[in-house]
């Protein structure tokens, strides 16, 4: 794959690529004790709940730039959300969340609708959702917008890349879901869905996306909850097709004309097609007492080509996996860590093909992370996180022309929920 093809593939992965467990309306809080009142988790009535969160932090890397100028240090680690849900009947409810962030060069405080849905639960084994609903992908995709629901500041980036969050969090369409008890064998939870992604056009140094058409996204997820402590095993799969329209700048046009790739009258308009893309993941999670252990393995199989053929027909197969463990020391303190691996090409994990990987470290990224979380009270928490990283497969090449293979990153964050 040429350097241009790799750059476009990276851009495509960022731009293109759970029915989800929508938050249940919060029950009425108990009457406060006279001597030690409990803070209310939400502004609530019997059928209406309003929740929200604000989180602020910072990060610095020892080398390379992640999500912006992290090598100089950055305080651009801000997220905020406000969600409301209402129970219309015992079986019908609606909800919506507004979200904004400024994380490095992502977000810049734009306010988006994270999700907005109607949910009708006919029976425990059959429910229906419609709207902009969370994508059932892996163990934790439906929780990536809730810092207080997880230990890490950065989820394992091999499977839950922060720069793809706005695309992969939710889709617009419909979903069926349910749970079936299996007696002594446990239970099965399933979700199937059909819809499309919302992908905003983006601009790079030499390319502007003028139009993005997400043709469809279809997929399913199933989890088997075994009657062994809290053990669940499952798989997720999605298929998508996306068309992009690009406009190259004059410098890029001149370079392609000079190379003979395009005719002399080339106007710089390029159509790029992802047809199809498959994202597959297998998952396992085990909870025992204060311990939680999880692991996931994923393959992202993408076929793309362009007209004119600046990018030839290319099949990309990236490999992604991680193992994670957390331990709750007491009610306030939790510790944990993970080891996450991304191989840009599952057939060349070491980057030996110099035509595809002129910089060998761009073929992989291996991330060992450790996190400390301290809950000051029920609504306020603080986190510290450290990463030791080998490779730069997940970094933007435009920000890291001469990357260092071995580097570290440190993050701190505080979150308030209500």
C-alpha positions as CSV (number, residue, x, y, z in Angstrom):
1,X,0.0,0.0,0.0
2,X,1.4,3.4,-0.9
3,X,2.0,6.1,1.6
4,X,-0.9,8.0,0.2
5,X,-3.1,5.0,0.5
6,X,-2.0,4.5,4.1
7,X,-2.7,8.1,4.9
8,X,-6.2,7.9,3.4
9,X,-6.9,4.6,5.1
10,X,-5.9,6.3,8.5
11,X,-8.2,9.2,7.7
12,X,-11.0,6.8,6.6
13,X,-10.6,4.7,9.8
14,X,-10.9,7.9,11.9
15,X,-13.8,9.3,10.0
16,X,-15.8,6.1,9.3
17,X,-15.5,3.7,11.8
18,X,-23.9,-0.7,21.9
19,X,-29.1,-1.5,20.7
20,X,-27.6,-0.1,23.3
21,X,-28.1,-0.1,27.0
22,X,-29.8,3.3,27.2
23,X,-29.7,4.7,30.7
24,X,-32.7,3.7,32.7
25,X,-34.6,6.6,34.3
26,X,-33.3,7.1,37.8
27,X,-35.6,6.0,40.6
28,X,-36.8,8.4,43.2
29,X,-34.0,8.8,45.8
30,X,-34.9,7.6,49.3
31,X,-35.9,10.2,51.9
32,X,-32.7,11.6,53.4
33,X,-31.7,10.6,56.9
34,X,-31.8,13.6,59.3
35,X,-28.1,13.3,60.2
36,X,-26.5,12.3,56.9
37,X,-28.5,13.4,53.8
38,X,-27.5,11.6,50.6
39,X,-26.9,13.8,47.5
40,X,-29.5,13.4,44.8
41,X,-28.0,11.8,41.7
42,X,-30.4,13.6,39.4
43,X,-33.1,16.1,39.2
44,X,-36.0,13.6,39.0
45,X,-39.6,13.0,39.3
46,X,-41.3,9.6,39.2
47,X,-41.1,9.5,35.4
48,X,-38.6,12.1,34.4
49,X,-34.8,12.1,35.1
50,X,-32.2,14.7,34.2
51,X,-28.5,13.7,34.5
52,X,-25.3,15.3,33.5
53,X,-21.5,15.3,33.9
54,X,-18.6,17.7,33.4
55,X,-15.0,16.4,33.2
56,X,-11.8,18.4,32.9
57,X,-8.2,17.2,32.7
58,X,-4.8,17.4,31.0
59,X,-2.2,15.2,29.3
60,X,1.4,15.3,28.3
61,X,3.6,12.9,26.3
62,X,7.4,12.4,26.5
63,X,7.6,12.4,22.7
64,X,5.3,12.5,19.6
65,X,2.0,14.4,19.5
66,X,-1.2,12.7,20.4
67,X,-4.5,14.5,19.5
68,X,-2.6,17.7,19.1
69,X,0.5,19.1,20.8
70,X,0.7,16.6,23.7
71,X,4.5,16.8,23.7
72,X,4.2,20.4,25.0
73,X,1.4,19.4,27.4
74,X,-2.3,20.2,27.0
75,X,-5.3,21.0,29.2
76,X,-7.6,20.3,26.3
77,X,-9.3,17.3,28.0
78,X,-12.8,18.6,28.5
79,X,-16.1,16.8,28.1
80,X,-19.6,17.6,29.2
81,X,-23.0,16.0,28.7
82,X,-26.6,16.6,29.7
83,X,-29.3,13.8,29.2
84,X,-32.9,13.6,29.9
85,X,-35.2,10.5,29.9
86,X,-38.9,10.1,30.5
87,X,-41.0,7.0,31.1
88,X,-44.2,7.4,29.1
89,X,-45.7,4.1,30.2
90,X,-44.3,1.0,31.9
91,X,-43.1,-0.2,28.5
92,X,-42.4,3.0,26.6
93,X,-39.7,5.6,27.3
94,X,-37.8,8.3,25.4
95,X,-34.4,10.0,26.0
96,X,-31.8,12.3,24.6
97,X,-28.2,13.4,25.4
98,X,-26.4,16.6,24.4
99,X,-22.6,16.3,24.4
100,X,-19.6,18.6,23.8
101,X,-15.9,18.1,24.1
102,X,-12.6,19.8,23.5
103,X,-10.0,16.9,23.5
104,X,-6.8,18.1,21.8
105,X,-7.9,18.9,18.2
106,X,-11.2,17.0,18.6
107,X,-14.5,18.6,19.2
108,X,-13.7,22.3,19.8
109,X,-16.8,22.6,22.0
110,X,-19.3,21.7,19.2
111,X,-22.5,20.6,20.8
112,X,-23.8,17.3,19.3
113,X,-26.8,15.0,20.0
114,X,-25.0,11.9,21.3
115,X,-28.2,9.9,21.2
116,X,-31.9,10.4,21.0
117,X,-34.3,7.5,21.1
118,X,-37.7,5.9,21.7
119,X,-37.7,2.6,23.4
120,X,-40.6,0.1,23.6
121,X,-40.1,-3.1,25.6
122,X,-42.8,-5.6,24.6
123,X,-41.4,-8.5,26.6
124,X,-38.1,-9.3,28.3
125,X,-37.1,-11.2,25.2
126,X,-38.2,-8.5,22.7
127,X,-37.8,-4.7,22.6
128,X,-37.6,-2.1,19.9
129,X,-35.6,1.2,19.6
130,X,-35.6,3.9,17.0
131,X,-33.7,7.2,16.6
132,X,-30.1,7.9,17.0
133,X,-29.2,5.0,19.2
134,X,-25.9,3.6,20.7
135,X,-24.0,1.1,18.7
136,X,-23.6,-2.4,20.3
137,X,-19.9,-2.9,19.7
138,X,-17.8,-4.8,22.1
139,X,-18.1,-4.8,25.9
140,X,-17.9,-1.0,26.5
141,X,-18.9,1.0,23.5
142,X,-22.1,2.1,25.1
143,X,-20.2,3.5,28.1
144,X,-17.5,5.5,26.3
145,X,-19.5,8.7,27.0
146,X,-19.6,8.1,30.8
147,X,-16.3,8.7,32.5
148,X,-17.7,7.7,35.9
149,X,-18.8,4.2,34.6
150,X,-15.2,3.0,33.9
151,X,-11.7,3.1,35.4
152,X,-9.4,4.2,32.5
153,X,-9.3,7.8,31.3
154,X,-8.5,6.4,27.8
155,X,-10.2,3.1,27.0
156,X,-8.0,0.7,25.1
157,X,-7.4,2.6,22.0
158,X,-7.0,-0.4,19.8
159,X,-10.8,-1.1,20.1
160,X,-12.2,2.2,21.3
161,X,-10.3,4.9,19.6
162,X,-11.1,8.3,21.0
163,X,-10.7,9.9,17.5
164,X,-13.5,7.7,16.1
165,X,-15.9,8.2,19.1
166,X,-18.3,10.6,17.3
167,X,-18.9,8.0,14.5
168,X,-18.8,4.7,16.4
169,X,-20.8,5.7,19.4
170,X,-24.2,5.6,17.8
171,X,-26.1,5.1,14.5
172,X,-29.4,6.5,13.2
173,X,-31.9,3.8,12.6
174,X,-33.7,1.0,14.4
175,X,-32.8,-1.9,16.7
176,X,-34.3,-5.0,18.2
177,X,-33.0,-6.3,21.5
178,X,-33.9,-8.7,24.3
179,X,-32.8,-11.3,26.8
180,X,-33.7,-15.0,27.1
181,X,-33.3,-17.0,30.2
182,X,-31.7,-20.4,29.7
183,X,-32.4,-21.9,33.1
184,X,-29.3,-23.5,34.6
185,X,-27.3,-22.5,31.5
186,X,-27.6,-18.7,32.3
187,X,-29.0,-16.3,29.8
188,X,-28.6,-14.8,26.3
189,X,-28.7,-11.1,25.5
190,X,-29.0,-10.1,21.9
191,X,-29.2,-6.9,19.8
192,X,-29.6,-6.5,16.0
193,X,-29.8,-3.1,14.2
194,X,-30.0,-1.4,10.8
195,X,-29.2,2.3,10.1
196,X,-26.5,4.7,9.0
197,X,-23.7,6.6,10.5
198,X,-23.5,10.4,10.8
199,X,-20.1,11.5,9.5
200,X,-19.4,15.2,9.2
201,X,-17.1,16.2,6.3
202,X,-13.6,17.0,7.4
203,X,-10.5,18.7,6.1
204,X,-6.8,17.9,6.2
205,X,-3.8,19.8,4.9
206,X,-4.3,18.8,1.3
207,X,-7.8,17.3,1.1
208,X,-11.3,18.6,1.9
209,X,-14.2,16.2,2.1
210,X,-17.1,17.9,0.4
211,X,-19.7,15.2,1.0
212,X,-20.0,12.0,3.0
213,X,-22.8,9.5,2.3
214,X,-23.1,6.6,4.8
215,X,-25.0,4.1,2.8
216,X,-25.8,1.8,5.7
217,X,-24.6,0.1,8.8
218,X,-26.0,-3.3,9.8
219,X,-24.9,-5.5,12.7
220,X,-25.6,-7.7,15.7
221,X,-24.3,-8.5,19.1
222,X,-24.9,-11.5,21.3
223,X,-23.7,-12.2,24.9
224,X,-24.0,-15.4,26.9
225,X,-24.2,-14.7,30.6
226,X,-22.9,-17.9,32.2
227,X,-24.1,-19.0,35.7
228,X,-20.5,-18.7,37.0
229,X,-20.1,-15.6,39.2
230,X,-20.5,-12.8,36.7
231,X,-19.0,-14.2,33.5
232,X,-20.1,-13.2,30.0
233,X,-18.8,-14.2,26.6
234,X,-20.0,-12.6,23.4
235,X,-19.4,-11.4,19.9
236,X,-20.2,-8.3,17.9
237,X,-20.2,-7.7,14.1
238,X,-21.0,-4.8,11.8
239,X,-21.0,-4.2,8.1
240,X,-21.0,-0.7,6.6
241,X,-20.6,1.1,3.2
242,X,-19.6,4.7,2.9
243,X,-19.0,7.0,0.0
244,X,-16.8,10.1,0.2
245,X,-16.4,13.1,-2.2
246,X,-13.0,14.9,-1.9
247,X,-11.5,18.1,-3.3
248,X,-7.7,18.1,-3.5
249,X,-5.8,21.4,-3.3
250,X,-3.8,22.7,-6.2
251,X,-0.4,21.4,-4.9
252,X,-1.8,17.8,-4.7
253,X,-3.4,18.2,-8.2
254,X,-0.1,19.3,-9.7
255,X,1.7,16.4,-8.0
256,X,-0.7,13.8,-9.4
257,X,-0.7,15.3,-12.9
258,X,3.2,15.3,-12.9
259,X,3.3,11.7,-11.8
260,X,1.0,10.6,-14.7
261,X,-1.6,9.2,-12.3
262,X,-4.3,11.5,-13.6
263,X,-4.8,13.4,-16.9
264,X,-3.6,17.0,-17.4
265,X,-7.2,18.3,-17.1
266,X,-7.8,16.7,-13.7
267,X,-9.9,19.1,-11.6
268,X,-9.0,17.6,-8.2
269,X,-12.4,15.9,-7.5
270,X,-12.0,12.4,-6.1
271,X,-14.6,9.8,-5.0
272,X,-13.5,7.4,-2.4
273,X,-15.5,4.3,-1.6
274,X,-15.5,2.0,1.4
275,X,-17.4,-1.1,0.1
276,X,-17.6,-2.9,2.3
277,X,-16.2,-2.5,5.8
278,X,-16.5,-5.2,8.5
279,X,-15.7,-4.7,12.2
280,X,-15.7,-7.9,14.2
281,X,-14.9,-8.4,17.9
282,X,-15.0,-11.3,20.4
283,X,-15.3,-10.4,24.1
284,X,-15.1,-11.9,27.5
285,X,-15.6,-10.4,31.0
286,X,-15.3,-11.9,34.4
287,X,-16.2,-10.2,37.7
288,X,-15.4,-11.8,41.0
289,X,-15.7,-9.8,44.2
290,X,-13.6,-6.7,43.9
291,X,-11.8,-7.9,40.7
292,X,-12.9,-7.4,37.1
293,X,-11.0,-9.0,34.2
294,X,-11.8,-8.5,30.5
295,X,-10.3,-9.2,27.1
296,X,-11.3,-8.5,23.5
297,X,-10.0,-9.4,20.1
298,X,-11.0,-7.6,17.0
299,X,-10.4,-7.4,13.2
300,X,-11.3,-4.4,11.1
301,X,-11.6,-5.5,7.4
302,X,-11.9,-2.6,5.0
303,X,-12.0,-2.5,1.2
304,X,-11.7,0.8,-0.5
305,X,-10.9,2.4,-3.9
306,X,-11.1,5.8,-5.6
307,X,-12.2,7.3,-8.8
308,X,-9.9,8.3,-10.5
309,X,-7.7,5.5,-9.2
310,X,-5.4,7.6,-7.0
311,X,-6.0,4.9,-4.4
312,X,-6.1,1.5,-6.0
313,X,-8.5,-1.3,-4.9
314,X,-7.1,-2.1,-1.5
315,X,-8.1,-4.7,1.2
316,X,-7.0,-3.6,4.7
317,X,-7.0,-6.0,7.6
318,X,-6.0,-4.5,11.0
319,X,-5.7,-6.6,14.2
320,X,-6.7,-5.2,17.6
321,X,-6.8,-6.7,21.1
322,X,-6.4,-6.0,24.8
323,X,-6.5,-7.5,28.3
324,X,-7.7,-5.4,31.2
325,X,-7.9,-5.9,35.0
326,X,-9.2,-3.7,37.7
327,X,-9.3,-4.0,41.5
328,X,-11.6,-2.1,43.9
329,X,-9.5,-1.5,47.1
330,X,-12.3,0.1,49.0
331,X,-15.3,2.3,48.4
332,X,-13.2,5.2,47.3
333,X,-10.1,3.7,45.7
334,X,-9.8,1.6,42.5
335,X,-6.7,0.5,40.6
336,X,-6.1,-1.2,37.3
337,X,-4.4,-1.4,34.0
338,X,-4.5,-2.9,30.5
339,X,-2.2,-3.9,27.7
340,X,-3.6,-2.9,24.3
341,X,-2.2,-3.8,20.8
342,X,-3.0,-2.5,17.4
343,X,-1.4,-4.0,14.2
344,X,-2.2,-1.9,11.1
345,X,-1.7,-5.0,9.0
346,X,-2.4,-8.4,10.5
347,X,-0.2,-9.9,7.9
348,X,2.8,-7.8,8.7
349,X,2.7,-7.2,12.4
350,X,6.4,-6.1,12.6
351,X,6.2,-3.7,9.6
352,X,8.9,-5.4,7.6
353,X,7.4,-4.3,4.2
354,X,9.2,-1.0,3.7
355,X,6.9,0.0,0.8
356,X,4.0,-0.1,3.1
357,X,5.7,1.0,6.3
358,X,8.6,3.4,5.5
359,X,8.6,4.1,9.2
360,X,8.5,0.7,10.8
361,X,6.9,1.9,14.0
362,X,3.8,2.9,12.1
363,X,2.9,-0.8,11.7
364,X,2.0,-1.3,15.4
365,X,1.2,0.3,18.7
366,X,1.5,-1.5,22.0
367,X,0.2,0.3,25.0
368,X,0.7,-0.6,28.6
369,X,-1.5,1.6,30.8
370,X,-2.1,1.9,34.6
371,X,-4.9,4.0,36.2
372,X,-5.7,5.1,39.7
373,X,-9.2,6.3,40.5
374,X,-10.3,8.0,43.7
375,X,-14.0,8.8,44.4
376,X,-14.1,11.8,46.7
377,X,-17.9,11.3,47.1
378,X,-20.8,9.8,45.1
379,X,-20.6,12.6,42.6
380,X,-17.0,13.7,42.3
381,X,-14.0,11.6,41.3
382,X,-10.3,12.0,40.3
383,X,-8.1,9.9,38.1
384,X,-4.4,9.6,37.2
385,X,-3.1,7.5,34.3
386,X,0.2,6.5,32.8
387,X,1.0,4.9,29.5
388,X,4.2,3.3,28.1
389,X,3.9,2.9,24.4
390,X,5.9,1.1,21.7
391,X,4.9,2.2,18.2
392,X,2.8,4.9,16.6
393,X,0.2,3.2,14.4
394,X,-2.6,5.2,16.0
395,X,-0.9,8.6,15.6
396,X,-1.7,11.2,13.0
397,X,1.3,11.1,10.5
398,X,0.7,14.8,9.7
399,X,1.5,15.7,13.3
400,X,4.4,13.2,13.6
401,X,6.7,13.3,10.5
402,X,9.6,11.9,12.5
403,X,8.0,9.9,15.3
404,X,9.9,8.2,18.1
405,X,9.1,4.5,18.5
406,X,9.1,4.4,22.4
407,X,7.2,7.1,24.2
408,X,5.1,7.7,27.3
409,X,2.0,9.7,28.1
410,X,0.5,10.9,31.4
411,X,-3.1,12.0,32.0
412,X,-5.1,13.5,34.9
413,X,-8.8,14.1,35.0
414,X,-11.6,15.1,37.5
415,X,-15.3,14.4,36.8
416,X,-18.4,15.7,38.4
417,X,-21.7,13.9,37.8
418,X,-25.2,14.8,38.9
